[in-house]
Amino acid sequence: MEMNRKLFGILVLAIFLVSAVPLAMARYGDGQDDINDDREDSRISDDEGRLELENESDDDNSSDDSNDDSLDDVGGHRFANVTECVADYKERMPNVNETKIKAACEYAFKVREVLGPKFGDNLPRVQRFIVQNQDKIEDWLEKLDDKSADMIQKLDRARLEKCLNNTDDCKEKIKDWKVKEMKVKDLLKKRFVDEKKFIKARDNFLKAQNKYLEAKKNQLKVRDEFLQLKLRLAECKTNNQNCSALENQTFEKAQEDLNQIADKLISYLDKVKSKVEGSENLNETEVNDTIKNIDALITKLEDAKDAVDAADTKAELQAAGKLILNAWKEMDFKALFYAERLVHSRVGEIFTRSELLEKKLDVVVAKLENKSINVTGLQDLLDDFSAKIDDARIKMTKANKLFAEAKDLRANNKTAEAKEKLEEAKKLTKQAHQDLKEAHKILMDLVHKINQKGESFNPDKIDENEEVELVGEDD
């Protein structure tokens, strides 16, 4: 029974893809126009659903792909009625029971009559992802208002499949969805940084990076000298010797050590600051707030350095050292937050580009279909590509929430809990990045196969002035 249902669904889908034009238009044509001929869905890559399983003879060659060659010579056309559909598919699929072909043709015509006016050329795309509960889903689609139907057609493949196979959940989500028209550049860039400012920010980063490495190296050297002096001073006091000169040396080296620590922290903050200044993935408010907070931390560290230099006693030096320690603790969270936010925003840009590419790939694959080229493998790869991007989207959404929670916790002085949330967000961001890397591998495979089939596709070519429609919640 399950095999028969799967075969029936495959046959219906093949019929849908042979003619992507709504039936209402076909009724007024001569029935001879060239359109999509989805030979690959007739061929079927899923072994459990292969059409040859319905072969009533024991012909061992029925599973050979060569038996599909006859389909390559059959031009795709729109059927004026069920009789034409049955006749065409009897020729295409001689091993499939005629009763099943007729039932599939009748069913395809019925669905196209009901849903064609609402979904038009997108009906085959919607039909592709109806895996189970077909009657229930089609009944739900028929009752959808035009606005909801429009949004469903604009969903990427992964979300469309999820929606159609969990209509109850989708029905609730649609209530919060909106369709937005945006330019690509507004999706990729939250702020504009002119070339001069960008170059300056990059130069500042390189200078801060060199200063940080130098300060780190010097601080380790000074710390080692300070520890050696402490040992000598302790030995001197144990031997009841005059240790005043050694005490002064140790005190001065402690001052130098604290100043080197402060310089190292300031250089690190300068690195983050320059990255923020040159970022186009953070909006202007995020940039200004981050720079303001970093400058405040740098000021605290500079003041602490002044206190270190002004210290004359061990107690004063300890108090100055505590100022550096407090700034360090505050920076321990904030600097990590800012750095991870930059990484997160960069991953977000890659993620957005991938979503845009999926839409373009859909168009290219459709062009190949219109040329009667087998695109089964491309369709499967594009499904996988969309699924990987969707996985990244889900992880990024969770990471965003964790970033917000971490910020709120830190504002309420719950530093430990905030760092825990931040680490979770960091982990999810890395996982999302890995999903996107895997999606990129699939993309390269897709591009290679598309080019082999005669269509040129450049994944790096994106028109930033192009307007795209997005479906989702306000955030």
Protein Blocks (a to p, Z undefined) as FASTA:
>chain_A
ZZmmmmmmmmmmmmmmmpmcdfklmmmmnolaccdddfklmnopalklgfklmpmbfcfk
lmpmklmmmmmmpccdddfbfklmmmmmmmmmmmbcfklmmmmmmmmmmmmmmmmmmnmm
mlmmmmmmmmghklmmmmmmmmpcfklmmmmmmpcfklmmmmmmomklmmmmmmmgccdd
ddfklmmpmbdcdfklmmmmmmmmmmmmmmmmmmmmmmmmmmmmmmmmmmmmmmmmmnop
afklmmmmmmmmmmmmmmmmmmmmmmmmmmmmmmmmmpckbcfklmmmmmmmmmmmmmmm
mmmmmmmmmpmbfklmmmmmmmmmmmmmmmmmmmmmmmmmmmmmmmmmmmmmmmmmmmmm
mmmmmmmmmnopafklmmmmmmmmmmmmmmmmmmmmmmmmmmmmmmmmmmnopaklmmmm
mmmmmmmmmmmmmmmmmmmmmmmmmmmmmmmnopacdfklccfkbccdddddfZZ
